[in-house]
Amino acid sequence: MRELTVNLGERSYPVLVGPGARHGLRSVVPSRSTRAAIVTQPGVGVDVDSGAEQHTFVIDDGEKAKSMSTVEELCSGFAEFGLTRADIVVGVGGGVVTDVAGFAAAVYHRGVAVAHVATTLLAQVDAAIGGKAGVNLPEGKNLVGAFWQPVGVICDTEVLSSLPPREYRSGLGEMAKYAFLGVPGLAEMELEDAVASCVECKARTVAGDERETGTGGRALLNYGHTLGHALETTGNYDLRHGEAVAVGLVFAARLARQLGRIGDERVAEHYRVVSGYDLPSSLPRGADFATLLAAMGRDKKVTGGGLTFVLDGPAGLEVVQGVPAEAVLATLAELQ
Ligand SMILES: NC(=O)c1ccc[n+]([C@@H]2O[C@H](COP(=O)([O-])OP(=O)(O)OC[C@H]3O[C@@H](n4cnc5c(N)ncnc54)[C@H](O)[C@@H]3O)[C@@H](O)[C@H]2O)c1
C-alpha cells in the first residue's frame, strides 16, 4: 500500500492507495471522533470500520442525489445520530457520494471532519481528492459547494472489481486526462501504480492552487471538460462523465491544431490514448452544435474572456481565452 500526501500546510492529509487500503480507514480518523456518519449508496457494498460508533446513511444513486434536499436530510440524520463537531463524516462511494458527503460535512455544525473511501476509479483518481464538494441545482451542475479538504482519502483498488464495466471505463476517461498533464506511461502501468500516479499529479496540482484562483494550476485539471460538461448537460447523449471527457480531450486537441498551437502528431497521440482505453472519440449522433456552443460559453472558467478552453500548445497545457466561435464550430464538424 502507498501513502501519498496532499500538502496543504496544516490541512495536509494522506491518501492511501492499494489493494485492501480500506482497512486503513481508522488511521485517518481523528482520535477525538467518537461517532462516524457513513454516507454511501445502495449499490456500493463496501463495508468500512471507522473505529468509532458508526451509523450508515444511504443516499440515492445518480446526479439527482447531488441536491440540497439530500444534504438537508443527511444533516437532520447527523443531528438525530448525535454527531458533534468532534466527530467525522465518511463518504464511501464514487464522486456523487464524496461530493455530497463532503458538502454536508462542510456545512454541518459549520464544518466537521470528513474522510473519503473512494470506490470508483473516477473518484480515486480525481473526485475524492482536492476538497471540492458540492451539489447541483436545477439551474446547473455543482452550482452550490465549498472547498472542504478531507482528513484522509482511501483509494482501495480491490473494491473496483465490483464496478460495472462502463463505470470503470468512465474512470479511464479521467485517467486519460492525466496522460496530458505530465504523467507518462500510464497505459502500461499496473492499476495500483496508475491510480497512485494520478493521485500524485492531482495532489501536486491542488497543493499549488488549492482554490483554483489562477488560470494555471488547478484550472488545467479541466482539460477536456469544456466540451465534456456541455455534452453532459445538454441533450440526452447517454454519456458517463469520463466518456464525455474523452470526447472533450480529442476535441481540445483538434481545436488546438485548428488554432495552430500543435501539430498532427500530437493530435494523433490524443486519439491513441483515448482509443487505447476503449473510450469514444467522436460526437454522439445528432449532436446540436449551437446548443453545445452556448453551453461552452457558459462554462464556469469563463471570466469575461469569451470562449475559454484549456488547450495544448508549445508550452504544454494552458488556459486560452477568446477562442473564436468559428474555430469551435469547425472543430465540432471535424468530430462528427
Ligand atoms: N469534486 C471533484 O473534484 C470532482 C471531480 C470529478 C468528478 N466529480 C463528480 O463525480 C461524480 C461522478 O462520480 P462517479 O463517476 O464516481 O459516479 P457515481 O458516484 O455516480 O458512481 C457510479 C455508480 O457506481 C456505483 N458504485 C460506486 N462504487 C461501486 C463499487 N465499488 N462497486 C459497484 N458499484 C459502485 C455507484 O453507486 C453509482 O451507481 C459527478 O457528480 C461529478 O460531478 C467531482
PDBQT file of the ligand as one rigid body, heavy atoms in Angstrom, charges set to zero:
ROOT
HETATM    1  N1  LIG A 401     -15.203  17.140  -6.585  1.00  0.00    +0.000 N 
HETATM    2  C1  LIG A 401     -14.454  16.920  -7.636  1.00  0.00    +0.000 C 
HETATM    3  O1  LIG A 401     -13.307  17.372  -7.721  1.00  0.00    +0.000 OA
HETATM    4  C2  LIG A 401     -14.999  16.081  -8.771  1.00  0.00    +0.000 A 
HETATM    5  C3  LIG A 401     -14.160  15.709  -9.839  1.00  0.00    +0.000 A 
HETATM    6  C4  LIG A 401     -14.666  14.891 -10.841  1.00  0.00    +0.000 A 
HETATM    7  C5  LIG A 401     -15.996  14.458 -10.777  1.00  0.00    +0.000 A 
HETATM    8  N2  LIG A 401     -16.784  14.853  -9.736  1.00  0.00    +0.000 N 
HETATM    9  C6  LIG A 401     -18.179  14.398  -9.642  1.00  0.00    +0.000 C 
HETATM   10  O2  LIG A 401     -18.188  12.983  -9.529  1.00  0.00    +0.000 OA
HETATM   11  C7  LIG A 401     -19.454  12.495  -9.982  1.00  0.00    +0.000 C 
HETATM   12  C8  LIG A 401     -19.229  11.251 -10.806  1.00  0.00    +0.000 C 
HETATM   13  O3  LIG A 401     -18.620  10.287  -9.998  1.00  0.00    +0.000 OA
HETATM   14  P1  LIG A 401     -18.518   8.748 -10.434  1.00  0.00    +0.000 P 
HETATM   15  O4  LIG A 401     -18.122   8.668 -11.847  1.00  0.00    +0.000 OA
HETATM   16  O5  LIG A 401     -17.708   8.092  -9.403  1.00  0.00    +0.000 OA
HETATM   17  O6  LIG A 401     -20.042   8.252 -10.430  1.00  0.00    +0.000 OA
HETATM   18  P2  LIG A 401     -21.019   7.823  -9.262  1.00  0.00    +0.000 P 
HETATM   19  O7  LIG A 401     -20.612   8.362  -7.957  1.00  0.00    +0.000 OA
HETATM   20  O8  LIG A 401     -22.392   8.129  -9.752  1.00  0.00    +0.000 OA
HETATM   21  O9  LIG A 401     -20.828   6.241  -9.197  1.00  0.00    +0.000 OA
HETATM   22  C9  LIG A 401     -21.210   5.458 -10.306  1.00  0.00    +0.000 C 
HETATM   23  C10 LIG A 401     -22.054   4.255  -9.892  1.00  0.00    +0.000 C 
HETATM   24  O10 LIG A 401     -21.217   3.237  -9.356  1.00  0.00    +0.000 OA
HETATM   25  C11 LIG A 401     -21.739   2.784  -8.107  1.00  0.00    +0.000 C 
HETATM   26  N3  LIG A 401     -20.604   2.297  -7.339  1.00  0.00    +0.000 N 
HETATM   27  C12 LIG A 401     -19.693   3.036  -6.661  1.00  0.00    +0.000 A 
HETATM   28  N4  LIG A 401     -18.711   2.251  -6.201  1.00  0.00    +0.000 NA
HETATM   29  C13 LIG A 401     -19.009   0.996  -6.564  1.00  0.00    +0.000 A 
HETATM   30  C14 LIG A 401     -18.355  -0.252  -6.399  1.00  0.00    +0.000 A 
HETATM   31  N5  LIG A 401     -17.148  -0.349  -5.807  1.00  0.00    +0.000 N 
HETATM   32  N6  LIG A 401     -18.947  -1.354  -6.922  1.00  0.00    +0.000 NA
HETATM   33  C15 LIG A 401     -20.137  -1.267  -7.596  1.00  0.00    +0.000 A 
HETATM   34  N7  LIG A 401     -20.780  -0.107  -7.804  1.00  0.00    +0.000 NA
HETATM   35  C16 LIG A 401     -20.218   1.010  -7.289  1.00  0.00    +0.000 A 
HETATM   36  C17 LIG A 401     -22.457   3.975  -7.563  1.00  0.00    +0.000 C 
HETATM   37  O11 LIG A 401     -23.393   3.610  -6.582  1.00  0.00    +0.000 OA
HETATM   38  C18 LIG A 401     -23.092   4.552  -8.815  1.00  0.00    +0.000 C 
HETATM   39  O12 LIG A 401     -24.255   3.869  -9.139  1.00  0.00    +0.000 OA
HETATM   40  C19 LIG A 401     -20.101  13.620 -10.756  1.00  0.00    +0.000 C 
HETATM   41  O13 LIG A 401     -21.168  14.139  -9.998  1.00  0.00    +0.000 OA
HETATM   42  C20 LIG A 401     -19.001  14.670 -10.878  1.00  0.00    +0.000 C 
HETATM   43  O14 LIG A 401     -19.505  15.990 -10.882  1.00  0.00    +0.000 OA
HETATM   44  C21 LIG A 401     -16.315  15.636  -8.730  1.00  0.00    +0.000 A 
ENDROOT
TORSDOF 0
